[in-house]
Amino acid sequence: MIPNEYLPIAVLFILATGLAALVIILGHAFGPRRPTARKLMPYESGMTPIGPGTRRIRVAFYMIAVDFILFDIEVVFFLPWAVYARELSYYGLLVIGIFTVLLLVGFIYAWKKGALEWE
């Protein structure tokens, strides 16, 4: 049984999911479907496309993106520490020092492996 505090959230979730499904179903059921070769072509700024609409992207691009997100999220953990630094005292300084060392070890590892190289 759902606690009373969560009932409005559950109702909102059910309504939002139902409305989204209804809009998709109605659009599919009543929308125009007259595909032609010209309509199915990828749009390239009004020019006739040359080659396929998609191309392979190197794994290095994804590695850079994942590293960026990883280190960006880790740096976000510094903000709560900075807000409560005085209250945490030396224990907080020790914990954030260990966290920083682990972050630097990961960064140096990624650097040595060449994950940050863009060719």
Helices and strands as residue ranges (DSSP letters): H 7-30, H 37-40, H 59-76, H 78-83, H 85-113
